Amino acid sequence: MTNSYRPTLLPGVDEETAPRMSMLQEALRNHGLPHVPRFVNRLILETSPYLLQHAGNPVNWFPWGKEALKLATNLSRPLFVSIGYATCHWCHVMEVESFEDEVIARFLNEHFISIKVDREERPDLDSLYMNALHAMGNQGGWPLNIFLTPKREPFYGGTYFPPSDDSRGFGFLTLLQRITETYNSQPHRVHSAGHQVTDAVRQMLALDKAHISPESSALDRAIERYRQLFDNENGGILGAPKFPSSLPIRLLLRQHHATNQPDLRKMAEVTLERMASGGIYDQIGGGFHRYATDDHWSIPHFEKMLYDNALLASTYLEGFWATGNCEFSTTAKEILDYLVRDMKSPCKGFFSATDADSLGAQGKKEEGYFFTWAPEEVVQILGPEKAPSLETYFGITATGNFHGRSVPHRNISLHGAAVQFQISPKELETIIQLGRSELLVARSKRPLPFCDEKMLASWNGLAISAFAKGGFFLCNRNLLKVAQEVAHFISEEMTHNNILSHSFQRGSAKGLGYLDDYSFVIAGFLDLFETTGDVKYLLRAQELTDVVQREFLDTESGGYFLTSIQHEVLLAREKPAYDGAVPSGNSIMIQNLLRLYAIVEQRHYREAAEGALSAFGARINETPTALPEMLIALQSHLRETLQVVIVIPPENPESVEPLLNVYKETYLPNSVLIQAIDGAQHKEALQIIPALKGRHADGSNSVAYVCQGRTCQRPTSDPGELSHLLRRI
């Protein structure tokens, strides 16, 4: 695109660009914009849904790459880098307000080289420049708007900027004008600021090179801090907004198991119950929204992410395993059903996210309209007899709780509502379930929120784990089949010579995999191995682990970099540790290494895990609450892992079920399950799993072997005896 304001295609790429016009029009249509754009910029050549959303802006956007960086150097212009993602609400707002504004676009085009980045495509860039924003003393978020010198050094940044000046301060155009004035009149000042911020980022990302062993007391300090911050009434952490990831449920459950402190289990249970009854949970369609804006979990930010739902499904399954509470298993099943229904692609992978916004009754984009209700809508769908029950149960009122409409939530128990309507709880439950189904069908006819159909290896790895565990603990072969399909998709479509791709878009894999991709996919394969006993998943996990050791390992200090030795070299190479909404790749990789050691008993896996824990030892000891998933790894490291080996006779495979049921009913978080069919498959597995040596089925009966460290219990085919053994350990 030139700096003139005539609709134009890039010179010389008409034939390549023309087929993509339909993609652009689709992206614009999904966001309520004109179907035929007045402008077309270089982003029309991209596959990222987020970049395509901006391909019709008058801003002369470039994707991140050599062309833009070289042009900035040749023209001696600052770089304006705007980072976001396709379902980001405030990214959409800023696009409409600023990037569609021709006056702002003209100024950007004349004074800056503007780059759009999909943070989900380039997590390395996003993390680097988010750290830069923090180094400037600013709070992070998206859109992340950062200004760089031609040497890519950040000197100013922020998140959402309003288009014009208001009571909050400078508008975006004024900011651009002031930055341009300073850059042209005092270039030394700008470059000095860039050097300082870059140095600060490098220091932030540099870990202490000294190896420091993490202290077991870090677990106690973290737990005590969570006690102080816990919201006793609503669960989670006190205050708002409320993120499900802020309180590490799995850590609490595992520490309760290790120490028998009853309040830890209570904290976990209250949080799981309150989240599932709140508006943050989609009461009609299942699945969780991104976070709650209030402290009661009632009003969500309506975006739905694959990673949130995969992680929460696993969390609810662990809650079910630890407590036996069937409400938790129901929630997990509904999350998984939602993912299959709304997020699964025809090629077997899972899409990334759906938007918070959708077209409302007036044909304009409205946040949350798709998920909210008015009483008259419920009456129209269910009729006057059934509607009151669901309106009461889900808190749907005439005044509403979100812009005059109601976010379904549950402030009354099924028993309480049954008493109110003078019917039995069983009868009311039937009415509620049938009514939910009718509302879901009616809702599906509304304009759907935009879906980011990019498939990421990392988030699909999380989904493999969730569906493998769901299939196992819920005794549901269909869920297990989904996990296997996604694993096959990643192996066949996103892996070449054991090298993972990062994303899959419009029929092809794209980009080199990051640490998260490898860590989460390895964890998914290990979960599939434990839940199916199929050795091919264990072998795949080992092959990918070899790549991580070769290409991501910090050979000097231990731990793993976000990027491999094959990735683009940026201003700093991050070694991620912080466990946020998504666990860090290092935390999950350490857990993987400890699991591999427990299964195949190869010492180098444990040594790599110990080296990584030592690399992060100082952080674990100083700020343990920042690394809850790494604390789970520390828990595993400090305690001997329990091996539960079950050998199955080929002529009677059903004999394993009573033994597996005992395992499912006994919470054993620091354990590995090894299943093997006696005979030829047993011999194949024996090549890599020493625990199978000398262990066989007993005639037509499956046999369980339980060992911890150097101590093994007497093998048994009796479920009652196995239950006694496991509960005694």
C-alpha positions in Angstrom: 0.0 0.0 0.0 1.3 3.5 -0.8 0.9 6.6 1.3 -1.9 7.9 -0.9 -5.4 7.1 0.2 -6.7 5.4 -2.9 -7.9 1.8 -2.6 -5.0 -0.2 -3.9 -3.4 -3.6 -4.1 0.3 -4.2 -3.6 2.1 -3.8 -7.0 2.9 -7.1 -8.7 0.9 -9.4 -6.4 -2.6 -9.1 -7.8 -2.9 -12.8 -8.7 -1.7 -13.9 -5.3 -3.8 -11.4 -3.4 -7.1 -11.9 -5.2 -7.9 -15.3 -3.7 -7.2 -13.9 -0.3 -9.8 -11.1 -0.7 -12.5 -13.5 0.3 -10.5 -14.3 3.5 -10.3 -10.6 4.3 -14.0 -10.1 3.6 -14.8 -12.9 5.9 -12.6 -11.5 8.7 -14.2 -8.1 8.2 -17.7 -9.5 8.1 -17.1 -11.4 11.4 -16.3 -8.0 13.0 -19.3 -6.1 11.6 -17.2 -4.2 9.1 -17.9 -3.5 5.4 -17.5 -6.6 3.2 -15.4 -4.7 0.6 -12.4 -2.8 2.1 -11.4 0.6 0.8 -7.8 -0.2 1.5 -5.6 -3.3 1.3 -2.2 -3.6 2.9 0.5 -6.2 3.1 -1.3 -8.2 5.8 -3.6 -9.6 3.0 -0.7 -12.0 2.3 -0.8 -13.5 5.9 -2.7 -16.4 7.3 -3.2 -15.2 10.9 -6.8 -14.3 11.5 -5.6 -11.4 13.6 -3.4 -9.9 10.9 -6.2 -10.5 8.3 -8.5 -8.4 10.5 -6.2 -5.5 9.9 -5.6 -6.1 6.2 -8.2 -3.5 5.3 -6.9 -0.7 7.5 -5.6 2.5 5.9 -2.5 2.0 8.1 0.4 0.7 5.9 0.9 -2.4 8.1 3.8 -4.8 7.7 4.1 -8.2 9.3 7.2 -8.6 11.5 10.1 -9.4 9.2 13.2 -8.3 7.4 11.3 -6.0 5.0 9.9 -3.8 7.7 13.0 -3.8 9.8 15.3 -2.9 6.9 12.9 -0.2 5.8 13.0 1.4 9.2 16.8 1.5 9.1 17.0 2.9 5.5 14.4 5.6 6.3 15.7 6.2 9.8 12.1 5.9 11.1 10.9 4.6 14.5 9.0 1.3 14.4 5.4 1.2 15.8 4.7 -2.4 16.8 1.1 -3.3 17.8 0.7 -6.8 19.3 -2.7 -8.4 19.9 -4.8 -11.4 19.1 -7.9 -12.1 17.1 -10.4 -12.3 20.0 -9.0 -9.4 22.0 -11.9 -6.9 22.8 -9.7 -3.8 23.2 -7.7 -4.7 20.1 -11.0 -4.4 18.2 -11.8 -1.2 19.9 -8.5 0.4 19.0 -8.7 -0.8 15.5 -12.1 0.8 14.9 -11.2 4.0 16.7 -7.6 4.6 15.6 -6.4 2.2 12.9 -9.5 2.8 10.7 -9.1 6.6 11.2 -7.5 8.0 8.0 -6.0 11.0 9.8 -4.2 8.7 12.3 -3.3 6.3 9.6 -1.8 9.1 7.4 0.4 10.2 10.3 1.5 6.7 11.0 2.3 6.1 7.4 4.3 9.3 7.0 6.4 9.0 10.2 6.6 5.4 11.3 7.1 1.9 10.0 4.0 0.1 11.4 4.1 -3.6 12.2 1.2 -5.9 13.3 2.0 -9.0 15.4 -0.2 -11.8 16.4 1.0 -12.6 19.9 -0.2 -16.2 19.6 2.0 -16.6 16.4 5.0 -14.9 18.0 5.0 -15.4 21.8 8.7 -14.6 21.8 8.1 -11.1 20.5 5.1 -10.6 22.7 7.0 -11.7 25.9 10.0 -9.6 25.0 8.2 -6.4 24.5 5.7 -7.0 27.3 8.8 -7.2 29.6 9.9 -4.0 28.1 6.6 -2.4 28.9 7.0 -3.6 32.5 10.6 -2.2 32.6 9.1 1.2 31.7 6.9 0.9 34.8 3.7 0.3 32.9 1.0 -2.3 33.4 0.7 -4.9 30.6 -2.2 -6.0 28.5 -3.4 -6.1 24.9 -3.2 -4.5 22.6 0.4 -4.0 23.4 1.6 -1.0 21.5 5.4 -0.5 21.6 7.7 2.0 19.9 11.1 0.9 18.8 14.3 2.4 17.4 15.4 1.0 14.0 17.6 -1.3 16.0 14.5 -2.8 17.6 15.2 -1.3 21.0 11.9 -0.2 22.8 11.8 3.4 24.1 8.1 3.9 24.8 4.9 1.8 25.1 1.5 1.3 26.4 -1.7 -0.7 25.9 -5.0 0.7 24.7 -4.8 4.4 23.7 -8.0 6.4 23.0 -7.9 8.1 19.6 -8.0 11.7 20.9 -7.3 13.6 24.1 -9.7 13.2 26.9 -9.8 13.5 30.7 -7.5 10.4 31.0 -4.7 12.1 29.1 -3.2 12.2 25.6 -5.0 10.5 22.8 -3.2 8.3 20.3 -2.7 11.0 17.6 -1.2 13.4 20.1 1.1 10.7 21.4 2.2 10.0 17.8 2.9 13.6 17.2 4.9 14.1 20.4 7.0 10.9 19.8 7.7 12.1 16.3 8.7 15.5 17.5 11.1 14.1 20.1 12.5 11.5 17.8 13.3 14.1 15.2 14.6 16.9 17.5 16.3 14.8 20.2 17.2 11.5 18.6 20.0 10.9 21.2 17.3 11.0 24.0 15.2 8.4 22.2 18.1 6.1 21.5 19.4 6.5 25.1 16.0 5.5 26.4 16.0 2.5 24.1 19.4 1.3 25.4 18.3 1.7 29.0 15.0 -0.2 28.5 16.8 -3.0 26.5 19.4 -3.3 29.3 16.7 -3.5 31.9 14.8 -6.2 29.9 18.0 -8.3 29.6 18.5 -8.0 33.3 14.9 -9.0 34.0 15.2 -12.1 31.8 18.6 -13.1 33.1 18.5 -15.8 35.8 21.1 -16.1 38.5 23.8 -18.3 37.0 24.5 -19.8 40.4 22.8 -23.1 41.0 20.6 -22.8 44.1 18.6 -25.8 45.4 14.9 -24.9 45.9 13.9 -25.2 49.5 11.0 -27.4 50.6 9.9 -24.5 52.8 9.0 -22.6 49.6 5.9 -24.8 49.5 4.9 -23.8 53.0 5.4 -20.1 52.3 3.4 -20.3 49.1 0.5 -22.1 50.8 0.5 -19.6 53.6 0.4 -16.7 51.2 -2.6 -18.3 49.4 -4.3 -18.6 52.7 -3.9 -14.9 53.3 -5.2 -14.0 49.9 -8.1 -16.5 49.8 -11.6 -15.3 49.4 -13.5 -17.5 51.9 -16.9 -16.5 50.6 -16.4 -16.7 46.8 -13.3 -18.8 46.4 -10.3 -17.8 44.4 -8.2 -14.7 45.4 -9.8 -11.7 47.1 -10.9 -8.9 44.9 -11.7 -8.4 41.2 -11.1 -9.1 38.5 -11.0 -12.8 39.2 -9.0 -15.2 37.1 -9.3 -19.0 37.6 -5.6 -19.4 37.3 -4.9 -17.1 40.3 -5.4 -19.8 42.8 -3.6 -23.1 42.0 -6.2 -25.7 42.7 -4.0 -28.7 41.8 -1.2 -27.5 44.1 -3.6 -27.1 47.0 -5.1 -30.6 46.5 -1.6 -32.1 46.2 -0.4 -30.3 49.3 -3.5 -31.4 51.2 -2.7 -35.0 50.1 0.8 -34.7 51.4 0.1 -32.9 54.7 -3.5 -33.6 55.4 -4.3 -29.9 56.2 -8.1 -29.8 55.8 -8.3 -26.1 54.9 -6.4 -26.7 51.7 -8.9 -29.1 50.3 -11.7 -26.7 51.4 -10.1 -23.8 49.5 -9.9 -25.9 46.4 -13.5 -27.2 46.7 -15.1 -23.8 47.4 -13.3 -22.3 44.4 -14.3 -25.1 42.1 -17.9 -24.9 43.3 -18.2 -21.1 43.0 -16.6 -20.8 39.6 -18.9 -23.5 38.2 -22.0 -21.8 39.5 -20.9 -18.3 38.4 -21.4 -16.4 35.2 -17.8 -17.0 34.3 -19.0 -20.5 33.4 -21.3 -20.7 30.4 -24.3 -22.2 32.1 -26.1 -22.9 28.9 -23.4 -24.2 26.6 -20.5 -25.3 29.0 -17.0 -24.0 29.0 -15.4 -21.1 30.8 -15.0 -17.5 29.8 -11.7 -15.7 30.2 -12.2 -14.2 33.7 -14.8 -12.5 35.9 -14.9 -8.7 36.2 -16.5 -8.9 39.7 -15.5 -10.7 42.9 -18.5 -13.2 42.7 -17.6 -14.8 39.4 -20.9 -13.4 38.0 -19.9 -11.1 35.2 -17.3 -12.4 32.8 -15.2 -11.1 30.0 -16.9 -13.2 27.5 -13.9 -14.4 25.4 -13.4 -18.1 25.5 -9.9 -19.6 25.1 -8.9 -23.2 24.4 -6.1 -23.1 26.9 -8.4 -21.9 29.8 -10.9 -24.6 29.1 -8.3 -27.4 28.6 -6.6 -26.5 31.8 -9.8 -26.1 33.8 -11.1 -29.4 32.5 -8.0 -31.1 33.8 -8.4 -29.1 37.1 -12.0 -30.2 37.6 -11.0 -33.8 36.8 -8.3 -33.7 39.5 -10.9 -32.2 41.9 -13.1 -35.1 41.1 -10.2 -37.6 41.6 -9.3 -36.0 44.9 -12.8 -35.5 46.4 -15.2 -37.8 44.6 -17.5 -34.8 44.1 -19.6 -35.7 41.0 -20.4 -32.1 40.3 -16.7 -31.6 39.4 -16.8 -34.5 36.9 -20.0 -33.1 35.4 -18.4 -29.7 34.9 -15.3 -31.3 33.3 -17.5 -33.3 31.0 -19.5 -30.2 30.0 -16.2 -28.4 29.2 -15.0 -31.2 27.0 -18.3 -31.5 25.3 -18.2 -27.7 24.6 -14.8 -28.0 23.1 -15.8 -30.8 20.7 -19.0 -29.0 19.7 -17.7 -25.5 19.2 -13.9 -25.6 18.9 -12.9 -28.7 17.1 -11.8 -28.4 13.5 -12.5 -30.9 10.7 -8.8 -31.8 10.6 -9.0 -33.0 14.2 -7.2 -30.2 16.0 -8.7 -27.5 18.2 -9.2 -23.8 17.3 -7.7 -21.2 19.6 -10.5 -18.9 20.8 -13.8 -17.3 20.3 -14.5 -13.6 20.6 -16.3 -11.7 23.5 -18.2 -9.6 20.9 -20.9 -10.6 18.5 -23.7 -8.9 16.6 -26.6 -7.8 18.8 -30.3 -7.2 18.2 -29.5 -3.9 16.5 -27.0 -5.3 14.1 -24.1 -3.8 16.0 -21.2 -5.5 17.8 -22.0 -6.0 21.5 -19.8 -7.6 24.1 -21.5 -10.7 25.5 -24.7 -10.4 23.6 -24.5 -14.0 22.4 -24.3 -15.3 25.9 -26.9 -13.1 27.7 -30.7 -13.3 28.0 -33.8 -11.4 28.6 -36.8 -13.1 30.3 -39.0 -12.6 27.2 -36.5 -14.6 25.1 -36.7 -17.5 27.6 -40.5 -17.4 27.6 -40.6 -17.4 23.8 -38.3 -20.4 23.6 -39.6 -22.5 26.5 -43.1 -21.3 27.0 -44.7 -19.7 30.1 -44.8 -23.0 32.1 -41.2 -24.0 31.9 -39.6 -20.6 31.6 -39.9 -19.5 35.3 -37.9 -22.5 36.5 -34.9 -21.7 34.4 -35.2 -17.9 34.9 -35.1 -18.5 38.7 -32.4 -21.1 38.6 -30.1 -19.1 36.3 -30.9 -15.7 37.7 -32.4 -14.3 34.5 -34.4 -11.1 35.4 -36.0 -8.2 33.8 -33.4 -5.7 35.0 -30.5 -8.1 34.2 -26.9 -7.8 35.5 -25.1 -6.8 32.3 -26.3 -3.9 30.1 -29.9 -4.7 30.8 -29.6 -8.4 30.0 -28.7 -11.4 32.3 -25.6 -13.5 32.4 -26.9 -16.9 33.5 -25.5 -17.9 36.9 -26.6 -20.0 39.8 -27.2 -18.3 43.1 -29.8 -20.9 44.3 -29.3 -24.6 44.8 -31.3 -27.2 42.9 -32.9 -28.2 46.2 -33.7 -24.6 47.1 -35.3 -23.9 43.7 -37.3 -27.2 43.9 -38.7 -26.1 47.3 -39.7 -22.8 45.8 -41.5 -24.4 42.9 -42.9 -27.2 45.1 -41.6 -30.0 43.0 -38.9 -32.7 43.6 -35.3 -31.9 42.9 -35.2 -34.8 40.4 -38.2 -33.3 38.5 -36.6 -29.9 38.5 -33.3 -31.3 37.3 -35.0 -32.8 34.3 -36.8 -29.5 33.5 -33.5 -27.6 33.8 -31.6 -30.1 31.5 -34.3 -30.1 28.9 -34.6 -26.3 29.1 -30.9 -25.8 28.8 -30.8 -27.9 25.6 -33.6 -25.8 24.1 -31.9 -22.6 25.0 -28.6 -23.9 23.5 -30.3 -24.7 20.2 -32.0 -21.3 20.1 -28.7 -19.5 21.0 -26.9 -21.3 18.2 -29.1 -19.5 15.7 -27.8 -16.1 16.9 -24.8 -14.5 15.0 -21.8 -16.5 16.4 -18.9 -14.8 18.0 -15.8 -14.8 15.7 -13.7 -17.9 16.1 -9.9 -17.7 15.7 -9.3 -20.9 13.7 -5.6 -20.9 14.2 -4.5 -24.2 15.8 -1.5 -24.0 18.2 0.6 -27.0 19.1 0.9 -25.9 22.7 -2.8 -25.4 23.4 -3.7 -28.6 21.5 -1.2 -30.4 23.8 -3.2 -29.1 26.8 -6.3 -30.4 25.1 -4.7 -33.9 24.6 -4.1 -34.0 28.3 -7.6 -32.9 29.2 -9.3 -35.4 26.9 -7.0 -38.3 27.9 -7.7 -37.7 31.5 -11.4 -37.2 30.8 -11.6 -40.4 28.9 -9.9 -42.2 31.7 -11.5 -40.9 34.8 -15.0 -40.5 33.3 -14.7 -44.0 31.6 -15.6 -42.4 28.3 -14.0 -43.9 25.2 -15.2 -41.1 23.0 -13.3 -38.5 24.9 -10.2 -40.7 24.8 -10.6 -41.0 21.1 -10.6 -37.2 20.8 -7.2 -37.1 22.6 -5.9 -39.7 20.2 -7.1 -37.9 17.2 -5.5 -34.6 18.2 -2.2 -36.5 19.0 -2.3 -38.0 15.5 -3.0 -34.6 14.0 0.0 -33.1 15.7 2.2 -36.0 14.8 1.2 -36.1 11.1 0.5 -32.5 10.3 2.6 -30.4 12.7 5.7 -32.5 13.1 8.6 -33.1 10.6 11.7 -35.1 11.6 10.6 -34.7 15.3 10.6 -30.9 14.9 7.3 -29.4 16.0 5.6 -26.5 14.2 4.0 -23.8 16.3 0.7 -23.3 14.5 -1.5 -24.8 11.8 -3.5 -22.4 9.7 -5.5 -22.8 6.5 -4.2 -26.2 5.8 -0.5 -25.9 6.5 1.8 -25.9 9.5 3.7 -22.6 10.2 6.6 -21.5 12.4 9.0 -23.3 14.6 7.7 -24.7 17.8 8.5 -22.9 21.1 9.2 -24.4 24.5 5.5 -24.4 25.4 4.7 -26.3 22.3 7.1 -29.1 23.1 6.4 -29.1 26.9 2.6 -29.3 26.6 2.6 -31.8 23.7 5.1 -34.1 25.6 2.8 -33.9 28.6 -0.2 -34.8 26.4 1.7 -37.8 25.0 2.6 -38.9 28.5 -1.0 -38.7 29.7 -2.1 -40.7 26.7 0.6 -43.3 27.5 -0.7 -43.6 31.1 -4.3 -43.8 30.1 -4.0 -46.2 27.2 -0.8 -48.1 27.9 0.2 -47.6 24.2 4.0 -47.4 24.1 4.0 -45.3 20.9 3.0 -42.3 23.0 5.9 -42.8 25.4 8.3 -43.1 22.4 6.9 -39.8 20.9 7.4 -38.1 24.3 11.0 -39.3 24.4 11.7 -38.2 20.9 10.4 -34.7 21.5 12.2 -34.5 24.8 15.5 -35.2 22.9 14.8 -32.2 20.7 14.2 -30.0 23.8 17.5 -31.2 25.3 19.3 -30.5 22.1 17.8 -27.2 21.0 16.3 -25.4 24.1 18.6 -26.3 27.0 20.7 -23.7 28.7 23.8 -25.8 28.9 25.5 -23.3 31.2 22.9 -22.7 33.9 20.2 -25.4 33.3 16.6 -24.9 32.4 15.2 -24.2 29.0 14.9 -21.1 26.7 11.5 -20.1 25.2 13.2 -20.3 21.7 15.3 -22.9 20.1 18.7 -22.5 18.5 16.8 -22.3 15.2 14.6 -19.3 16.1 15.2 -15.7 15.2 17.7 -14.0 17.4 16.0 -11.2 19.4 17.4 -8.6 21.8 17.2 -11.1 24.6 16.6 -14.8 24.9 14.0 -15.6 27.6 14.0 -18.5 29.9 10.4 -18.5 31.1 9.5 -19.3 34.7 6.3 -17.4 35.6 3.2 -19.5 35.7 0.3 -17.3 34.7 -2.9 -18.1 32.8 -0.8 -20.7 31.0 1.9 -22.6 32.9 5.5 -21.8 31.9 7.2 -24.3 29.5 9.9 -24.8 32.1 7.5 -25.8 34.9 5.7 -28.4 32.6 9.0 -29.6 31.2 10.4 -30.3 34.6 7.3 -32.3 35.5 7.7 -34.2 32.2 11.3 -35.1 33.0 10.4 -36.4 36.4 7.5 -38.5 34.9 9.8 -39.9 32.3 12.4 -40.8 34.9 9.7 -42.6 36.9 8.6 -44.6 33.9 11.8 -45.4 32.1 14.2 -45.0 35.0 16.9 -43.3 32.9 19.0 -41.1 35.2 19.6 -38.3 32.7 16.0 -37.3 32.9 16.1 -36.7 36.6 19.4 -34.9 36.3 18.0 -32.6 33.7 15.0 -31.9 36.0 17.3 -31.2 39.0 19.4 -28.9 36.9 16.3 -26.9 35.8 15.0 -26.7 39.4 18.4 -25.4 40.5 18.4 -22.8 37.7 15.1 -21.5 39.1 15.9 -22.2 42.7 16.4 -18.6 43.7 13.1 -17.6 42.2 11.3 -20.5 43.8 12.7 -19.6 47.2 12.1 -15.8 46.9 8.7 -15.7 45.1 7.1 -19.2 45.2 3.6 -18.0 44.4 4.8 -16.9 41.0 5.6 -20.5 40.1 2.8 -22.8 41.4 3.3 -25.3 38.6 7.0 -25.5 39.3 6.1 -26.0 43.0 4.2 -29.1 41.8 7.4 -30.2 40.1 9.2 -29.6 43.3 6.6 -31.7 45.2 7.3 -34.6 42.8 11.1 -34.1 43.1 11.0 -34.2 46.9 8.9 -37.4 47.2 9.4 -40.8 45.6 7.1 -41.3 42.7 4.7 -44.3 43.1 4.8 -46.8 40.3 1.5 -48.7 39.6 2.2 -51.3 37.0 -0.7 -53.4 35.7 0.0 -56.4 33.4 -3.1 -57.5 31.4 -3.7 -61.0 29.9 -4.4 -60.7 26.2 -7.2 -63.2 26.3 -9.0 -61.3 29.0 -8.3 -57.6 28.8 -11.5 -56.7 30.7 -9.9 -58.1 33.8 -8.0 -54.9 34.1 -11.1 -52.7 34.7 -11.6 -53.5 38.5 -8.0 -52.7 39.2 -8.1 -49.5 37.1 -11.3 -48.5 39.0 -9.4 -48.8 42.3 -6.7 -46.5 40.9 -9.3 -44.0 39.7 -10.9 -44.0 43.1 -7.6 -43.4 45.0 -6.1 -40.0 44.8 -2.4 -40.6 43.9 -1.1 -37.3 42.4 2.5 -38.3 42.6 2.2 -41.6 40.7 2.7 -43.0 37.3 0.4 -45.7 35.8 2.0 -48.3 33.5 -0.3 -50.6 31.7 1.0 -53.4 29.5 -0.6 -56.4 27.8 1.3 -59.6 28.4 2.9 -61.3 25.4 4.4 -59.6 22.3 3.4 -56.0 23.4 4.8 -56.7 26.8 8.2 -57.6 25.2 8.1 -54.4 23.1 7.4 -52.2 26.2 10.0 -54.1 28.2 12.7 -52.7 25.9 12.2 -49.2 27.4 10.3 -49.8 30.7 12.4 -51.7 33.3 9.5 -52.0 35.7 7.9 -54.6 33.4 10.9 -57.0 33.8 9.7 -60.3 35.3 6.1 -59.1 35.7 3.3 -60.9 34.0 -0.4 -61.5 34.2 -1.7 -64.4 36.4 -3.4 -66.7 33.9 -6.6 -64.9 32.9 -6.3 -62.3 35.6 -4.6 -58.8 35.4 -2.0 -58.3 38.1 -1.1 -55.0 39.8 2.5 -54.3 41.0 3.0 -51.3 43.3 6.4 -49.9 44.0 7.8 -46.8 45.6 11.6 -46.2 45.5 13.2 -49.6 46.3 10.1 -50.9 48.1 7.6 -53.1 46.3 4.3 -54.5 47.6 3.1 -58.0 47.0 1.5 -58.2 43.5 -2.2 -58.7 43.6 -5.2 -59.4 41.3 -7.6 -58.5 44.1 -9.2 -55.0 43.8 -9.8 -54.9 47.5 -6.2 -55.7 48.4 -5.0 -53.2 45.8 -7.2 -50.5 47.4 -5.8 -51.4 50.8 -2.2 -51.1 49.5 -2.7 -47.8 47.7 -4.5 -46.2 50.6 -1.8 -47.3 53.0 1.0 -45.7 51.1 
